[in-house]
Amino acid sequence: MAALTQAQIDNLKTTLIARWNAGLAISKEDWKLIAKLVTSNGASNTYAWLTQFPAFREWVGARSHKAVAERAYQVINRKFESTIDVDVDDIDVDNIGQYGTLAESAGQSAIDLKNDLVFQALAAGFASECYDGQYFFDTDHPTFANEDGTGAVTSVSNMQAGTGAPWILLCTKRAAAPIYLQERYKPKFDMITSVQSDRNFDYDKVSFGGKWRGNAAYGFWQCAFGSKAALTAANFEAAYDAMGNFKGDGQRKLGILADTLVVGLANRAAAEAILLKQTLAGGESNTNYKRVELIVTPWL
């Protein structure tokens, strides 16, 4: 076998980057259907601003400055990687086609990771805290009597109790989002390109892979309603109406309407029966027909 040359490594890198980028391009970014991107410029992001759900009031006297909650909601960026080794013997005989496939699959996996983080965060919302110190889906989110965030507290529920597979109603058409994808940097392709690398010398391997850094962050609980109860028309309607009746501080209506139902495969048939059938079993019209968009995802 001839010695590995820099030209061979450079040619391999060109091929692998092209396939990596192809994998990124063809992957469906389902997370964008329900979440919004927020950039991160450090090790973490702090979301104190979430305590100030925007609402207009009549301007009488001075402006009303809403108190920012002292409790900080901080989301720390996590680092993820995928690494693949190329046998130098395969480079020598130009047998590298399978590594292009692996590079493209790694690019797809980088997008899969974002989908997984966002939808799994939704599923975990029944036991994970958001900005107000309550679980994202909870029965006692605090709202205050006064518009400035002071006064007596009223508890608001954005969940239905149950023991089944979760299903979630979301309002995704407002600037305020129910969930965010926090990104420190976009998926990056890395490769050891030196002929003199220790990896090449010790193991006769050339390594490449990708990395991404970020996390999922809970946004406004007011834009979400989670349930583990059976997905029936009655429970769907109760959850839909509950969101429409959400009030903020000062007991002001927030004007939120659910526009999206997210279910996993366990609730697919029930969701389709509620939203996609125009006529019910008794022959009457289905008033819930296409009331909201339906997202069936394997990531939930």
BALOBA-1460 file (C-alpha; in Angstrom, 3 decimals):
// residues 300
<rec num="1" residu="m" x="0.000" y="0.000" z="0.000"/>
<rec num="2" residu="a" x="1.298" y="3.434" z="-0.929"/>
<rec num="3" residu="a" x="1.642" y="6.065" z="1.753"/>
<rec num="4" residu="l" x="-1.438" y="8.179" z="2.385"/>
<rec num="5" residu="t" x="-1.081" y="11.547" z="0.690"/>
<rec num="6" residu="q" x="-2.477" y="14.950" z="1.578"/>
<rec num="7" residu="a" x="-4.190" y="15.085" z="-1.810"/>
<rec num="8" residu="q" x="-6.130" y="11.904" z="-1.017"/>
<rec num="9" residu="i" x="-7.319" y="13.325" z="2.306"/>
<rec num="10" residu="d" x="-8.284" y="16.640" z="0.709"/>
<rec num="11" residu="n" x="-10.269" y="14.857" z="-2.014"/>
<rec num="12" residu="l" x="-12.015" y="12.710" z="0.592"/>
<rec num="13" residu="k" x="-12.915" y="15.777" z="2.625"/>
<rec num="14" residu="t" x="-14.416" y="17.482" z="-0.431"/>
<rec num="15" residu="t" x="-16.594" y="14.430" z="-1.080"/>
<rec num="16" residu="l" x="-17.684" y="14.036" z="2.519"/>
<rec num="17" residu="i" x="-18.558" y="17.711" z="3.004"/>
<rec num="18" residu="a" x="-20.713" y="17.618" z="-0.130"/>
<rec num="19" residu="r" x="-22.591" y="14.567" z="1.152"/>
<rec num="20" residu="w" x="-22.887" y="16.048" z="4.671"/>
<rec num="21" residu="n" x="-24.447" y="19.193" z="3.221"/>
<rec num="22" residu="a" x="-26.776" y="17.068" z="1.098"/>
<rec num="23" residu="g" x="-27.957" y="15.309" z="4.244"/>
<rec num="24" residu="l" x="-28.647" y="18.626" z="5.935"/>
<rec num="25" residu="a" x="-30.569" y="19.886" z="2.905"/>
<rec num="26" residu="i" x="-32.923" y="16.930" z="2.430"/>
<rec num="27" residu="s" x="-33.881" y="16.511" z="6.078"/>
<rec num="28" residu="k" x="-37.307" y="17.728" z="7.157"/>
<rec num="29" residu="e" x="-37.048" y="20.232" z="9.999"/>
<rec num="30" residu="d" x="-40.313" y="19.442" z="11.771"/>
<rec num="31" residu="w" x="-39.219" y="21.430" z="14.813"/>
<rec num="32" residu="k" x="-39.832" y="24.633" z="12.826"/>
<rec num="33" residu="l" x="-43.549" y="23.823" z="12.759"/>
<rec num="34" residu="i" x="-43.899" y="24.436" z="16.486"/>
<rec num="35" residu="a" x="-40.756" y="26.183" z="17.746"/>
<rec num="36" residu="k" x="-38.777" y="29.315" z="16.982"/>
<rec num="37" residu="l" x="-35.035" y="29.731" z="16.812"/>
<rec num="38" residu="v" x="-33.182" y="31.783" z="19.400"/>
<rec num="39" residu="t" x="-29.431" y="32.263" z="19.070"/>
<rec num="40" residu="s" x="-27.078" y="31.780" z="21.971"/>
<rec num="41" residu="n" x="-23.869" y="33.742" z="22.395"/>
<rec num="42" residu="g" x="-22.478" y="31.931" z="25.410"/>
<rec num="43" residu="a" x="-22.685" y="28.815" z="27.537"/>
<rec num="44" residu="s" x="-26.350" y="29.428" z="28.347"/>
<rec num="45" residu="n" x="-29.325" y="31.745" z="27.852"/>
<rec num="46" residu="t" x="-31.418" y="33.345" z="30.572"/>
<rec num="47" residu="y" x="-35.094" y="33.903" z="29.796"/>
<rec num="48" residu="a" x="-36.180" y="36.491" z="32.353"/>
<rec num="49" residu="w" x="-38.124" y="38.297" z="29.605"/>
<rec num="50" residu="l" x="-40.637" y="35.461" z="29.453"/>
<rec num="51" residu="t" x="-42.281" y="36.792" z="32.621"/>
<rec num="52" residu="q" x="-43.610" y="39.757" z="30.630"/>
<rec num="53" residu="f" x="-46.273" y="38.396" z="28.286"/>
<rec num="54" residu="p" x="-47.037" y="41.428" z="26.091"/>
<rec num="55" residu="a" x="-50.508" y="42.936" z="26.405"/>
<rec num="56" residu="f" x="-51.842" y="46.428" z="25.771"/>
<rec num="57" residu="r" x="-53.815" y="48.384" z="28.349"/>
<rec num="58" residu="e" x="-55.450" y="51.773" z="28.375"/>
<rec num="59" residu="w" x="-52.814" y="54.390" z="29.168"/>
<rec num="60" residu="v" x="-54.055" y="56.237" z="32.201"/>
<rec num="61" residu="g" x="-51.416" y="58.117" z="34.199"/>
<rec num="62" residu="a" x="-47.949" y="56.604" z="34.071"/>
<rec num="63" residu="r" x="-46.980" y="53.569" z="32.046"/>
<rec num="64" residu="s" x="-47.388" y="50.235" z="33.831"/>
<rec num="65" residu="h" x="-43.982" y="48.631" z="34.281"/>
<rec num="66" residu="k" x="-44.419" y="44.926" z="34.851"/>
<rec num="67" residu="a" x="-42.130" y="43.426" z="37.467"/>
<rec num="68" residu="v" x="-39.602" y="40.920" z="36.153"/>
<rec num="69" residu="a" x="-39.625" y="37.744" z="38.206"/>
<rec num="70" residu="e" x="-36.553" y="37.277" z="40.360"/>
<rec num="71" residu="r" x="-36.395" y="33.585" z="39.539"/>
<rec num="72" residu="a" x="-34.069" y="33.130" z="36.550"/>
<rec num="73" residu="y" x="-34.947" y="30.532" z="33.941"/>
<rec num="74" residu="q" x="-31.603" y="29.487" z="32.515"/>
<rec num="75" residu="v" x="-31.025" y="26.957" z="29.743"/>
<rec num="76" residu="i" x="-27.499" y="25.597" z="29.399"/>
<rec num="77" residu="n" x="-26.244" y="24.635" z="25.956"/>
<rec num="78" residu="r" x="-25.437" y="20.983" z="25.423"/>
<rec num="79" residu="k" x="-22.843" y="19.682" z="22.966"/>
<rec num="80" residu="f" x="-23.567" y="16.768" z="20.615"/>
<rec num="81" residu="e" x="-21.326" y="14.898" z="18.198"/>
<rec num="82" residu="s" x="-21.218" y="12.085" z="15.647"/>
<rec num="83" residu="t" x="-17.846" y="10.591" z="14.682"/>
<rec num="84" residu="i" x="-16.949" y="8.104" z="11.934"/>
<rec num="85" residu="d" x="-13.594" y="6.460" z="11.193"/>
<rec num="86" residu="v" x="-12.368" y="5.859" z="7.632"/>
<rec num="87" residu="d" x="-9.933" y="2.986" z="7.147"/>
<rec num="88" residu="v" x="-6.814" y="4.202" z="5.343"/>
<rec num="89" residu="d" x="-6.816" y="0.979" z="3.314"/>
<rec num="90" residu="d" x="-10.184" y="1.974" z="1.861"/>
<rec num="91" residu="i" x="-8.753" y="5.346" z="0.841"/>
<rec num="92" residu="d" x="-5.786" y="3.594" z="-0.789"/>
<rec num="93" residu="v" x="-8.021" y="1.507" z="-3.065"/>
<rec num="94" residu="d" x="-10.583" y="4.323" z="-3.546"/>
<rec num="95" residu="n" x="-13.274" y="2.333" z="-1.761"/>
<rec num="96" residu="i" x="-14.916" y="5.307" z="-0.064"/>
<rec num="97" residu="g" x="-18.457" y="5.278" z="-1.429"/>
<rec num="98" residu="q" x="-19.941" y="3.928" z="1.792"/>
<rec num="99" residu="y" x="-18.383" y="6.768" z="3.763"/>
<rec num="100" residu="g" x="-20.214" y="9.285" z="1.604"/>
<rec num="101" residu="t" x="-23.441" y="7.549" z="2.582"/>
<rec num="102" residu="l" x="-22.438" y="7.747" z="6.243"/>
<rec num="103" residu="a" x="-21.569" y="11.438" z="5.905"/>
<rec num="104" residu="e" x="-24.960" y="12.187" z="4.351"/>
<rec num="105" residu="s" x="-26.679" y="10.200" z="7.089"/>
<rec num="106" residu="a" x="-24.732" y="12.158" z="9.713"/>
<rec num="107" residu="g" x="-25.998" y="15.392" z="8.182"/>
<rec num="108" residu="q" x="-29.551" y="14.070" z="8.410"/>
<rec num="109" residu="s" x="-28.949" y="13.049" z="12.005"/>
<rec num="110" residu="a" x="-27.989" y="16.609" z="12.905"/>
<rec num="111" residu="i" x="-31.485" y="17.734" z="11.880"/>
<rec num="112" residu="d" x="-33.031" y="14.701" z="13.566"/>
<rec num="113" residu="l" x="-31.347" y="15.850" z="16.767"/>
<rec num="114" residu="k" x="-33.099" y="19.234" z="16.619"/>
<rec num="115" residu="n" x="-36.456" y="17.565" z="15.995"/>
<rec num="116" residu="d" x="-35.871" y="15.171" z="18.863"/>
<rec num="117" residu="l" x="-34.865" y="17.897" z="21.322"/>
<rec num="118" residu="v" x="-37.911" y="20.074" z="20.625"/>
<rec num="119" residu="f" x="-40.560" y="17.360" z="20.592"/>
<rec num="120" residu="q" x="-39.057" y="15.491" z="23.543"/>
<rec num="121" residu="a" x="-39.059" y="18.744" z="25.502"/>
<rec num="122" residu="l" x="-42.805" y="18.957" z="24.870"/>
<rec num="123" residu="a" x="-43.286" y="15.387" z="26.064"/>
<rec num="124" residu="a" x="-41.192" y="16.138" z="29.168"/>
<rec num="125" residu="g" x="-43.141" y="19.331" z="29.901"/>
<rec num="126" residu="f" x="-45.326" y="17.564" z="32.459"/>
<rec num="127" residu="a" x="-42.297" y="17.204" z="34.758"/>
<rec num="128" residu="s" x="-39.932" y="19.997" z="33.640"/>
<rec num="129" residu="e" x="-39.943" y="23.561" z="34.962"/>
<rec num="130" residu="c" x="-40.438" y="26.643" z="32.820"/>
<rec num="131" residu="y" x="-39.830" y="30.328" z="33.566"/>
<rec num="132" residu="d" x="-42.401" y="30.688" z="36.377"/>
<rec num="133" residu="g" x="-40.981" y="27.829" z="38.444"/>
<rec num="134" residu="q" x="-43.904" y="25.522" z="37.628"/>
<rec num="135" residu="y" x="-43.840" y="22.554" z="35.304"/>
<rec num="136" residu="f" x="-44.451" y="23.706" z="31.744"/>
<rec num="137" residu="f" x="-47.733" y="21.783" z="31.794"/>
<rec num="138" residu="d" x="-49.188" y="22.364" z="35.247"/>
<rec num="139" residu="t" x="-52.363" y="23.159" z="37.157"/>
<rec num="140" residu="d" x="-51.138" y="26.208" z="39.051"/>
<rec num="141" residu="h" x="-49.332" y="28.712" z="36.866"/>
<rec num="142" residu="p" x="-49.557" y="32.012" z="38.766"/>
<rec num="143" residu="t" x="-51.237" y="35.072" z="37.295"/>
<rec num="144" residu="f" x="-51.563" y="38.312" z="39.243"/>
<rec num="145" residu="a" x="-54.454" y="40.619" z="40.005"/>
<rec num="146" residu="n" x="-52.644" y="43.690" z="38.697"/>
<rec num="147" residu="e" x="-51.246" y="44.284" z="35.224"/>
<rec num="148" residu="d" x="-47.830" y="45.133" z="36.648"/>
<rec num="149" residu="g" x="-47.409" y="41.603" z="38.023"/>
<rec num="150" residu="t" x="-48.397" y="42.374" z="41.612"/>
<rec num="151" residu="g" x="-51.379" y="41.574" z="43.810"/>
<rec num="152" residu="a" x="-53.307" y="38.438" z="44.586"/>
<rec num="153" residu="v" x="-52.384" y="35.269" z="42.705"/>
<rec num="154" residu="t" x="-54.805" y="33.211" z="40.618"/>
<rec num="155" residu="s" x="-53.745" y="29.761" z="39.459"/>
<rec num="156" residu="v" x="-54.227" y="28.786" z="35.828"/>
<rec num="157" residu="s" x="-54.057" y="25.242" z="34.463"/>
<rec num="158" residu="n" x="-52.724" y="24.348" z="31.041"/>
<rec num="159" residu="m" x="-53.000" y="20.582" z="31.354"/>
<rec num="160" residu="q" x="-55.342" y="17.629" z="31.654"/>
<rec num="161" residu="a" x="-54.294" y="14.837" z="33.958"/>
<rec num="162" residu="g" x="-54.114" y="11.260" z="32.752"/>
<rec num="163" residu="t" x="-51.841" y="8.285" z="32.269"/>
<rec num="164" residu="g" x="-51.898" y="7.884" z="28.497"/>
<rec num="165" residu="a" x="-49.617" y="9.006" z="25.683"/>
<rec num="166" residu="p" x="-49.321" y="12.807" z="25.614"/>
<rec num="167" residu="w" x="-51.071" y="15.031" z="23.091"/>
<rec num="168" residu="i" x="-50.499" y="18.749" z="22.956"/>
<rec num="169" residu="l" x="-52.358" y="21.775" z="21.642"/>
<rec num="170" residu="l" x="-50.223" y="24.741" z="20.616"/>
<rec num="171" residu="c" x="-50.635" y="28.303" z="19.460"/>
<rec num="172" residu="t" x="-47.825" y="28.758" z="16.922"/>
<rec num="173" residu="k" x="-49.028" y="31.755" z="14.904"/>
<rec num="174" residu="r" x="-48.036" y="34.478" z="17.387"/>
<rec num="175" residu="a" x="-44.657" y="36.110" z="17.932"/>
<rec num="176" residu="a" x="-44.649" y="34.575" z="21.414"/>
<rec num="177" residu="a" x="-43.734" y="30.905" z="21.046"/>
<rec num="178" residu="p" x="-44.485" y="27.886" z="23.215"/>
<rec num="179" residu="i" x="-41.003" y="26.486" z="22.759"/>
<rec num="180" residu="y" x="-37.660" y="27.620" z="21.378"/>
<rec num="181" residu="l" x="-34.672" y="25.896" z="19.838"/>
<rec num="182" residu="q" x="-31.631" y="27.522" z="21.426"/>
<rec num="183" residu="e" x="-28.651" y="27.264" z="19.076"/>
<rec num="184" residu="r" x="-25.060" y="28.137" z="19.955"/>
<rec num="185" residu="y" x="-23.847" y="27.224" z="16.490"/>
<rec num="186" residu="k" x="-25.215" y="25.435" z="13.445"/>
<rec num="187" residu="p" x="-24.223" y="21.832" z="12.675"/>
<rec num="188" residu="k" x="-20.542" y="21.787" z="11.769"/>
<rec num="189" residu="f" x="-18.517" y="19.287" z="9.758"/>
<rec num="190" residu="d" x="-15.110" y="18.389" z="11.220"/>
<rec num="191" residu="m" x="-12.344" y="16.203" z="9.850"/>
<rec num="192" residu="i" x="-8.753" y="15.420" z="10.722"/>
<rec num="193" residu="t" x="-6.926" y="16.456" z="7.569"/>
<rec num="194" residu="s" x="-3.261" y="16.040" z="8.515"/>
<rec num="195" residu="v" x="-1.345" y="13.075" z="7.155"/>
<rec num="196" residu="q" x="0.760" y="13.276" z="10.319"/>
<rec num="197" residu="s" x="-2.145" y="12.981" z="12.760"/>
<rec num="198" residu="d" x="-1.813" y="10.641" z="15.733"/>
<rec num="199" residu="r" x="-5.057" y="8.963" z="14.710"/>
<rec num="200" residu="n" x="-3.565" y="8.061" z="11.327"/>
<rec num="201" residu="f" x="-0.245" y="6.935" z="12.768"/>
<rec num="202" residu="d" x="-1.605" y="4.856" z="15.674"/>
<rec num="203" residu="y" x="-4.753" y="3.346" z="14.159"/>
<rec num="204" residu="d" x="-4.429" y="3.772" z="10.374"/>
<rec num="205" residu="k" x="-7.660" y="5.737" z="10.447"/>
<rec num="206" residu="v" x="-8.886" y="9.131" z="9.271"/>
<rec num="207" residu="s" x="-11.743" y="10.488" z="11.373"/>
<rec num="208" residu="f" x="-14.587" y="12.811" z="10.435"/>
<rec num="209" residu="g" x="-17.870" y="13.825" z="11.969"/>
<rec num="210" residu="g" x="-20.196" y="16.597" z="12.957"/>
<rec num="211" residu="k" x="-21.027" y="18.591" z="16.042"/>
<rec num="212" residu="w" x="-23.813" y="20.870" z="17.234"/>
<rec num="213" residu="r" x="-24.354" y="22.846" z="20.390"/>
<rec num="214" residu="g" x="-27.640" y="24.059" z="21.779"/>
<rec num="215" residu="n" x="-30.774" y="22.950" z="23.601"/>
<rec num="216" residu="a" x="-34.540" y="23.210" z="23.681"/>
<rec num="217" residu="a" x="-36.072" y="25.909" z="25.898"/>
<rec num="218" residu="y" x="-39.624" y="26.314" z="27.140"/>
<rec num="219" residu="g" x="-41.295" y="29.529" z="26.061"/>
<rec num="220" residu="f" x="-44.721" y="30.842" z="27.009"/>
<rec num="221" residu="w" x="-46.848" y="28.197" z="28.719"/>
<rec num="222" residu="q" x="-49.850" y="30.314" z="27.718"/>
<rec num="223" residu="c" x="-49.293" y="29.097" z="24.139"/>
<rec num="224" residu="a" x="-49.548" y="25.410" z="25.022"/>
<rec num="225" residu="f" x="-51.926" y="22.917" z="26.588"/>
<rec num="226" residu="g" x="-50.808" y="19.376" z="27.379"/>
<rec num="227" residu="s" x="-52.876" y="16.319" z="28.099"/>
<rec num="228" residu="k" x="-52.323" y="12.692" z="29.017"/>
<rec num="229" residu="a" x="-56.046" y="12.017" z="29.154"/>
<rec num="230" residu="a" x="-57.696" y="9.982" z="26.416"/>
<rec num="231" residu="l" x="-57.774" y="11.888" z="23.129"/>
<rec num="232" residu="t" x="-61.523" y="12.170" z="22.684"/>
<rec num="233" residu="a" x="-63.587" y="14.888" z="21.044"/>
<rec num="234" residu="a" x="-64.800" y="16.034" z="24.471"/>
<rec num="235" residu="n" x="-61.284" y="16.278" z="25.928"/>
<rec num="236" residu="f" x="-59.997" y="18.001" z="22.783"/>
<rec num="237" residu="e" x="-62.784" y="20.594" z="22.952"/>
<rec num="238" residu="a" x="-62.217" y="21.194" z="26.667"/>
<rec num="239" residu="a" x="-58.508" y="21.796" z="26.067"/>
<rec num="240" residu="y" x="-59.196" y="24.034" z="23.057"/>
<rec num="241" residu="d" x="-61.669" y="26.162" z="25.005"/>
<rec num="242" residu="a" x="-59.382" y="26.351" z="28.042"/>
<rec num="243" residu="m" x="-56.639" y="27.906" z="25.910"/>
<rec num="244" residu="g" x="-59.068" y="30.408" z="24.459"/>
<rec num="245" residu="n" x="-60.013" y="31.496" z="27.978"/>
<rec num="246" residu="f" x="-56.468" y="32.049" z="29.250"/>
<rec num="247" residu="k" x="-56.034" y="35.335" z="31.055"/>
<rec num="248" residu="g" x="-52.853" y="37.156" z="31.943"/>
<rec num="249" residu="d" x="-51.982" y="39.549" z="34.738"/>
<rec num="250" residu="g" x="-54.781" y="41.979" z="35.467"/>
<rec num="251" residu="q" x="-57.144" y="39.212" z="34.325"/>
<rec num="252" residu="r" x="-56.905" y="40.394" z="30.732"/>
<rec num="253" residu="k" x="-57.907" y="37.944" z="28.006"/>
<rec num="254" residu="l" x="-54.856" y="36.935" z="25.990"/>
<rec num="255" residu="g" x="-56.737" y="36.125" z="22.788"/>
<rec num="256" residu="i" x="-54.941" y="32.828" z="22.323"/>
<rec num="257" residu="l" x="-56.457" y="30.124" z="20.126"/>
<rec num="258" residu="a" x="-54.877" y="26.753" z="19.489"/>
<rec num="259" residu="d" x="-53.895" y="26.220" z="15.861"/>
<rec num="260" residu="t" x="-51.912" y="22.964" z="16.050"/>
<rec num="261" residu="l" x="-52.402" y="19.524" z="17.616"/>
<rec num="262" residu="v" x="-49.231" y="17.475" z="18.136"/>
<rec num="263" residu="v" x="-49.534" y="13.729" z="18.681"/>
<rec num="264" residu="g" x="-47.290" y="10.713" z="18.603"/>
<rec num="265" residu="l" x="-48.113" y="7.523" z="16.752"/>
<rec num="266" residu="a" x="-50.119" y="6.177" z="19.696"/>
<rec num="267" residu="n" x="-52.715" y="8.934" z="19.241"/>
<rec num="268" residu="r" x="-52.614" y="9.177" z="15.440"/>
<rec num="269" residu="a" x="-55.895" y="7.362" z="14.772"/>
<rec num="270" residu="a" x="-57.776" y="9.233" z="17.489"/>
<rec num="271" residu="a" x="-56.480" y="12.598" z="16.247"/>
<rec num="272" residu="e" x="-57.409" y="11.836" z="12.641"/>
<rec num="273" residu="a" x="-60.905" y="10.784" z="13.710"/>
<rec num="274" residu="i" x="-61.405" y="14.121" z="15.490"/>
<rec num="275" residu="l" x="-59.885" y="16.454" z="12.905"/>
<rec num="276" residu="l" x="-59.972" y="14.789" z="9.497"/>
<rec num="277" residu="k" x="-63.415" y="13.180" z="9.268"/>
<rec num="278" residu="q" x="-66.070" y="15.492" z="7.881"/>
<rec num="279" residu="t" x="-68.944" y="13.262" z="8.951"/>
<rec num="280" residu="l" x="-69.351" y="11.441" z="12.268"/>
<rec num="281" residu="a" x="-70.591" y="7.875" z="12.694"/>
<rec num="282" residu="g" x="-74.183" y="9.051" z="13.197"/>
<rec num="283" residu="g" x="-74.142" y="11.020" z="9.949"/>
<rec num="284" residu="e" x="-73.915" y="14.464" z="11.540"/>
<rec num="285" residu="s" x="-71.256" y="16.995" z="10.547"/>
<rec num="286" residu="n" x="-68.022" y="17.000" z="12.521"/>
<rec num="287" residu="t" x="-67.665" y="20.497" z="13.980"/>
<rec num="288" residu="n" x="-64.003" y="19.816" z="14.765"/>
<rec num="289" residu="y" x="-63.143" y="19.041" z="11.138"/>
<rec num="290" residu="k" x="-59.809" y="20.771" z="10.414"/>
<rec num="291" residu="r" x="-60.262" y="23.020" z="13.442"/>
<rec num="292" residu="v" x="-56.475" y="22.919" z="13.928"/>
<rec num="293" residu="e" x="-53.505" y="21.611" z="11.984"/>
<rec num="294" residu="l" x="-52.457" y="18.072" z="12.855"/>
<rec num="295" residu="i" x="-48.823" y="17.075" z="13.357"/>
<rec num="296" residu="v" x="-48.176" y="13.352" z="13.765"/>
<rec num="297" residu="t" x="-44.553" y="12.877" z="14.718"/>
<rec num="298" residu="p" x="-42.422" y="9.899" z="15.759"/>
<rec num="299" residu="w" x="-40.370" y="12.311" z="17.877"/>
<rec num="300" residu="l" x="-43.084" y="12.785" z="20.527"/>
